[in-house]
Amino acid sequence: MADILLARIGEKIRAIRKSKKLSIEEVAYSINAGINYLSQVERGQRNPTIKMLHNIASALGVTPESFLPSRRRTDVKDSYVDLVINTLSRLKPENRKAVLNILKETVAQIEKL
């Protein structure tokens, strides 16, 4: 169970990092860690401390909770939902609302197909 959790946390870290178009080198440098260490965390091979998760989250501009699995989402959908959430979180509130309206309209159109 712990191995699965570490793998999911690592996957989320990698997905967020890539969505922000940051290299592993950039993030490792900003958290004062080695590239190999961060790579192992992303692959679920290293168990980061809470402090390190906080540092990674800060470097990525998210909260550490962003890395934890959600009970309402599963499987492949996670990375897409997280990508949308992380993208929206970077926007100003008024722009978030505009993007959400576009998303709702697009989904409504797709559902009609």
C-alpha positions as CSV (number, residue, x, y, z in Angstrom):
1,M,0.0,0.0,0.0
2,A,2.8,2.5,0.9
3,D,4.5,1.7,-2.4
4,I,1.3,2.6,-4.3
5,L,0.9,5.8,-2.4
6,L,4.5,6.8,-3.1
7,A,4.1,6.0,-6.8
8,R,0.9,8.1,-7.0
9,I,2.5,11.0,-5.1
10,G,5.5,10.9,-7.5
11,E,3.2,10.7,-10.5
12,K,1.3,13.8,-9.3
13,I,4.6,15.7,-8.7
14,R,5.8,14.8,-12.2
15,A,2.5,15.8,-13.8
16,I,2.4,19.1,-12.0
17,R,6.0,19.8,-12.9
18,K,5.5,19.0,-16.5
19,S,2.2,21.0,-16.7
20,K,4.2,24.0,-15.5
21,K,6.9,23.3,-18.1
22,L,9.6,23.0,-15.5
23,S,12.6,20.7,-15.9
24,I,13.5,18.2,-13.2
25,E,16.8,20.2,-12.9
26,E,15.0,23.5,-12.3
27,V,12.9,22.0,-9.5
28,A,15.7,20.1,-7.9
29,Y,17.9,23.2,-7.9
30,S,15.1,25.3,-6.3
31,I,14.5,22.8,-3.5
32,N,18.2,22.3,-2.9
33,A,18.1,18.6,-3.8
34,G,19.8,16.4,-6.3
35,I,18.3,15.6,-9.7
36,N,18.6,11.8,-8.8
37,Y,16.7,12.4,-5.5
38,L,13.8,14.2,-7.2
39,S,13.7,11.7,-10.0
40,Q,13.4,8.9,-7.5
41,V,10.6,10.7,-5.7
42,E,8.8,11.1,-9.0
43,R,9.2,7.4,-9.7
44,G,7.9,6.4,-6.2
45,Q,11.3,5.0,-5.3
46,R,12.1,7.5,-2.5
47,N,9.9,8.4,0.5
48,P,10.3,12.2,0.9
49,T,9.9,13.9,4.2
50,I,6.9,16.2,4.9
51,K,9.3,19.1,4.7
52,M,10.6,18.0,1.3
53,L,7.1,17.6,0.0
54,H,6.4,21.2,1.2
55,N,9.5,22.4,-0.6
56,I,8.5,20.6,-3.8
57,A,5.0,22.1,-3.6
58,S,6.4,25.6,-3.0
59,A,8.7,25.2,-6.0
60,L,5.7,24.1,-8.1
61,G,3.4,26.8,-6.8
62,V,0.9,24.3,-5.3
63,T,0.0,23.0,-1.8
64,P,1.4,19.7,-0.6
65,E,-2.2,18.4,-0.5
66,S,-2.1,18.5,-4.3
67,F,0.1,15.5,-4.2
68,L,-2.2,13.3,-2.2
69,P,-4.7,11.0,-3.9
70,S,-8.3,12.1,-3.9
71,R,-11.1,9.7,-3.0
72,R,-13.4,11.0,-5.8
73,R,-11.0,10.6,-8.7
74,T,-9.2,7.5,-9.9
75,D,-6.9,6.1,-12.6
76,V,-6.0,8.0,-15.8
77,K,-8.5,10.7,-15.0
78,D,-6.3,12.0,-12.1
79,S,-3.7,13.5,-14.3
80,Y,-6.1,15.3,-16.5
81,V,-8.2,16.6,-13.6
82,D,-5.0,17.6,-11.8
83,L,-3.7,19.4,-14.9
84,V,-6.9,21.4,-15.2
85,I,-6.9,22.2,-11.5
86,N,-3.3,23.3,-11.5
87,T,-3.7,25.3,-14.7
88,L,-6.7,27.1,-13.2
89,S,-4.9,27.8,-9.9
90,R,-2.3,29.9,-11.7
91,L,-5.0,32.3,-13.1
92,K,-6.5,35.3,-11.6
93,P,-10.0,34.6,-10.2
94,E,-11.8,36.5,-12.9
95,N,-9.9,34.6,-15.6
96,R,-10.6,31.3,-13.8
97,K,-14.3,32.0,-14.1
98,A,-14.0,32.7,-17.8
99,V,-12.0,29.5,-18.5
100,L,-14.5,27.5,-16.4
101,N,-17.4,28.9,-18.4
102,I,-15.6,27.9,-21.7
103,L,-14.9,24.4,-20.3
104,K,-18.6,24.0,-19.2
105,E,-19.8,25.0,-22.7
106,T,-17.3,22.7,-24.4
107,V,-18.3,19.8,-22.2
108,A,-22.0,20.5,-22.9
109,Q,-21.3,20.5,-26.7
110,I,-19.4,17.2,-26.5
111,E,-22.1,15.6,-24.5
112,K,-24.6,16.4,-27.2
113,L,-22.6,14.4,-29.8
